[in-house]
């Protein structure tokens, strides 16, 4: 019969998260001071410190659908599967 004994003190290990930790990036000043909602378009309006509108760039919209089909009687999904997407 072989016996094993536990060490009197566990070996300290460095937590894995500390390997991923790095310095924070340098802060940058944002080109806007306030954001309000345009009542007609329901979009954000960004203004600088002088009250002038700041253009924040354009970004598109996207939509996607996904369907799976059941083709057998035991209600388990078979290989049938469709996906599509659209982006502006």
PyMOL commands that set and color helices and strands:
alter all, ss='L'
color gray80, all
select helices_A, chain A and resi 16-20
alter helices_A, ss='H'
color red, helices_A
select strands_A, chain A and resi 34-37+44-47+62-68+81-87
alter strands_A, ss='S'
color yellow, strands_A
deselect
rebuild
show_as cartoon
